[in-house]
Amino acid sequence: MRLKVYRTRAGFAEAIVAAPNQKAALNAWGSRQNLFAEGLADVVDDVEAVRAATAHPGEVLQRAAGSAGPWTATTPAASIPQPKGRAEPAAAEATRKAPPDRSRLTAAEQRLEVAEAETREALADLDRRRKALEREADDIRKAGAKRSKAAERELQAAHKAYRAAGGK
């Protein structure tokens, strides 16, 4: 089975997973929405990320978003050690509310991060193009100045020849 490495953002973290397809990656991330269709997940081609993810297929690895730090395995909630103490009565546990669904909020945060990154990229591209146009305008001005000087010399020589021939 051939694995691909997929990446998404989760708040301030970046997550990758080596999986056979997008559906398997979404399941590994625990996502109920199609992050790929929304542009919030993609295939990774970064050598370091691919090496780390393929060493642990199916396991979600994370690091701080934008960092070059190492990829580390996420800790599933079930394996987080619970504090020792008195056990809660079963009745109190049964009446406890389920935590609210955060998926919509997480998706909105990810869309905001993507929108801000796209804006930064577009502005940087525009700045690069503006600088290139300024360089091109300078080149045109310099070439124009050379042509003007040559034309002025030619005009002066023509005036001189005209006057020498008896013209006024």
N, C-alpha and C positions, 0 to 999 in steps of 0.2 A: 504494500500500500504506500503510495507516494504522499508525503506530507508537505503542506505549505505552511508558512508562518504568517499569522495574522496579527494586526496591531489595532488597538483602540485606546481612547483616553477615558479615564475614570477620575473625574475631579482633578486633583493635582498629580495624579499618577498616570503612567503609561503602562498598558498591559499587552503582553504578547502570548501567543500559544501556537504550538505546532499541531495542526489538525489536518485531516484529510479533505475537509471542505468547510465552507462558511458556516453551515448549520452546526457542525461539530464545534467550531470556534465559539459561536454564540452560546451554545450549551455550556461550554467550559467557562465562559465569562458569567453565566447565569443570566443572560439577557433574554427578555421576552419580546424585544423589538428587533427589527432588522437594522442593525447599525450600519451595515454595508450599503443598504438602499438609501439611508439618510446621509451617507458620506462621512460617517463617524468612525468607520473602520476600513482597513485596507490591507493588502498583501505587503509584506515586508521584504526588502531586498538588501537591507543592511547586514553585512557579513557577521558582525558580532551578535546581533539579535538572532539571526538564523542559527548560528552555532549554539547559542545558549538555549533557544527553544527546542531545537531538534535533539539536544542532549536529554531533554525532559519532555517527550511527546505527551500531549494532552494535559500537561500541567501549566497553569497560568503563572507567568513570571511578571514581576512588576519592577519599576524604578520610578523615581521622581520625574515628572514630565520635563523634557528639555535637558535633562542631565546626561552625562556620559558615564554615570556610575554603573555598577554591576547589576545584572538582572537577578532578582531574588524571587524564590517561590512564595506565593501568597499562602497565608495560613487560613485554612477553612475554619469557619466559625465553630463547627462541631469539635475541632481539636484544640480550641482555646481552653486552657485550664480554668475551671470555675473556682471561686474562692471557697475555702472550707468554712463550714459553719452549720447553723441549724438548717435543716431542709424545710422548704416551704410546704405548708399543707397542700394537699392535692386540690382542695376546693379553691384556694386562693390562686393557684396556678391555672385552673380552668377558667376563672373569671377574668384573668388578665387579658387586656386587649392585645391584639396582634399589632406590631409596629406598622405605621402608615407606609403605603407604597411610595418609594422614592424614585421609581424609574422615570417618571415624567420630569422630575426636577433634575435628575442626572442627565437625561437627554437634553434638556434645555441648557444646562451648564456646558455640555459638550458642544452644542450648536453655537453658543456664544464664543467659546474658545476658538472654534473653527472659523467663525465669522471674523473675529479679531485677528487671527493669524492670516487669513486671506487679505484683509485690509492692509496689514503690515507688509505683506508680500507685494501687493499691488502698488503701494506707495513707494516701496524700495525700487520696484521695476520702473515706475514713472520717474524717479530721481535718476536712475541710471540712464534712461532715455533722454532726459533733459540735459544731463551732462554731455552725452554724446552729441546732441544737437548744438550745444554751446561750442563744443570743439569744432564741429562742422562749420558753424557760422564764422568762427575765428579763421579757419582755413580759407573760407570764401573771401573774407575781408582781406587777408594777406595776398591772395592771388589777384584780387581786384586791384589792390594798391600797386602791385607789380605791373599789371597791364596798364593802369592809368599812367604810371611813371614813364613806361615805354611809349605810350601814345603821346604824352606831353613832349618828350624828346623828339619824336617824329614830327610833331606839330611845329616845334621851334625850328627844326632843321628845314621844314618846308617853308616857314615864314622867311628864314634867312635866305634861302635859295630864291624865293619870290622877289624879295627886295633886291637881291644881287642882280636879278634879271630886269630890274627897272620897275617893278611893281611898288605900289604905295601901301 
